[in-house]
Amino acid sequence: MQAPIGIFDSGVGGLSVLTEVQALLPNERLIYIADSHYLPYGDKPNALVIERSVKLTEYLLAQQAKAVIVACNTATAAAAGYLRECWPELPIIGLEPAVKPAASYSKQGKIGVLATQGTLSSQRFASLLERYAAALEVVSQPCIGLADQIERGLLTTSETRALLERYLQPIQQAGCDALVLGCTHYPFIKPLLEELLDESIKVFDTGPAIARQLRTVLFQRGLLADQSSTHLPAFYTTGWPAQFEQVLHLLLNIRTAVQPLSLE
Ligand SMILES: N[C@@H](CCC(=O)O)C(=O)O
């Protein structure tokens, strides 16, 4: 059996990355884990996010994963460095807010970033800004509660709209012309985002670049899947499978059984 690629997130957010990977690499076998029992990661202590990331990676390795995507900006900021120390041979692909392309696009020299508190207060994010946006004005906006709404499939409710309006306000007011979606949950509210944003603001997310990066890494290591193979992704959650099945259908139009997973 083909060795799989493991993908994990605190919940449904990483599905936005899974979609991009499936589109670019349709022959790969994918295993997706939503650590829903510990959601949201965004306001959890670093130590807990690291502990969970280690457990999830261990599980994926026990399933013979040939590469792991940390499909969560918060977990990447907290744990990617440590995971790479633990498994130096394993290709580990992390997600970072797309500050670099947004900064080079911006003509106003002003960009906005929507992300979790965990991501925005991380050392990794500080050095990302230092490297690529030192000369720019950056409006970093923590979006408390937004990932939870998306997790519950509430993509267009008045509460979600009100939250998003509130979080976009300082970014629009500052005159930003580029907006970075620094959390893998947020691409699922792109329609609402486009409705609320000025047309002049370009939106950046990381999913497509991650899929390309994965393809490069697998190619370099001779790990790309056989072109004749096709597989349905396998889905696991540490939370409630029935709830995850519902939101999986809503977000990706996939109807499949989700397996319960206990990783304590
Ligand atoms: N998927 C989110 C994490 C959301 C959360 O669990 O707070 C991220 O990319 O940061």
The ligand as a Gaussian input file, in Angstrom:
#p B3LYP/6-31G(d) Opt

LIG

0 1
 N       -6.347000      26.409000      11.812000
 C       -6.000000      27.497000      12.651000
 C       -6.104000      27.212000      14.121000
 C       -7.421000      27.650000      14.634000
 C       -7.515000      27.381000      16.109000
 O       -7.553000      26.197000      16.466000
 O       -7.504000      28.336000      16.881000
 C       -4.672000      28.094000      12.220000
 O       -4.269000      27.914000      11.091000
 O       -4.044000      28.802000      12.952000

